[in-house]
């Protein structure tokens, strides 16, 4: 959103999160070539997947870059509510991107903290 002009620049639907409430969004903006990139990490309720989206400031378009499954051992990750006796303790509750976009921390509902090294920033050449 461009708050000064009260204008929505772009919006995106993440198919994996359809029908789920977004519970956490974390952003980090870095200088890139002659513009800026803003990385956004998105956590949805009842999903073990954290999505990483990027926004190039002079392009005004959102791009989905990565999806990180934080609990690969869980069965039926797209519909956990169908699993018998499923608990949500292992699922991500909150994420935080570092200021330089090098690392991301993921905090689960049971209090476990995972630190993930982010992939290299895209080389424009």
N, C-alpha and C positions, 0 to 999 in steps of 0.2 A: 504494500500500500504506500502511496505517496500521500502522506498526511497533509502536507502543505497545499496540495491541489485537490485533496479528497477524491483520489482516483485509485482504483485497483489496477495494478500494472499487469498482473498475471495470476492465475490460480491453477491448481493442479489437483487431480484426484488420484490417490494412490490406490490401485485396485485391491491390493492386499489388505488395506485398512477399511474397505467399504463396510459401512454399518457399524464401525467402531469409533468410540470417542477418543480424540487426541488428548493425551494426558500431560505431555511435556514436549516443548520445543526449545532447542538451544541453537544459538547462532554464533558465528564468528566471521568477521570480515577481514580480508587481507588485501594488500596491494598486489596487482598482477598486471604486468606489462604497463599499459597506459590507462588502466581502469582498476576496478575493485571486484573481487569475488566474495560473495557471502555464502558460506556453507550453513546448512540448516539440518539438524538432526531431529527426527520426529519419532515419538513413541506413542503407540496406540494401546488402549486398554485391552487386555486379554490377548496380546500378540507378543511372541518372543522376538519379533523382527524389529530392528531399528533401521529406518530409512534415512539416507543421506541425500539431500537435494542441494543443488547449487544454483545461484542466481548471479548472472553477469550483469553488472550495473548499467552498462551502455546498451545491453541487448533487451532488457526487460522481459526475460523469458526464464521460467524455472525448468531445470533439467534434473531428472532422477539419476543419480550416479551409482549408489551402492545400497544394498540391503544386507544387513548383518544379522544373522540368526544367533541370538545370544544363548539359546538353549537347544542345541542340535539334538540332544538325546530325547527330547519330547516327541511323542507320536502325534500325527495329525495336526501340525502346527498352524494350519489355516483355520481350523475349527476346534480349538482346545476344549470348548464347552461340551463336545461330544465324547470326550475321553472319560472313562469311568474313574472316579476318585481323583480327578485332576485338581491340583492346588496351583495357585498363582504365585507362590513364593519365589520361584526361580525367574519370573518374568521381569523385564525392565520396568522400573518406576520412573526413572529420571536419567537424563544424559546431560553432559556438559562438555562442550568443545573447548579446547584450549585456545588462547588468543591468537596463536600463530597457526592454528589448524593442524598441528602435528599429532596431537593425541585427543582421544575422547574417553571420558569416564562414563561408565554405565553402572548405575546403582539399582539393584533389584529390590523387591519387596521384602526379602528376608535380610536385607542389610549388606549383602555381599557387594563389593566394588570391583569392577573389572576395568582395567585401563588398556585401551586398544590404540596401537600406533596407526594413524591414518595413512592411506596411500599417498604417494607423492602428488603434488599439485600438477595439473595438466601443463605440459610444455607447449606453448603456442606455436613453436616452430615445427 
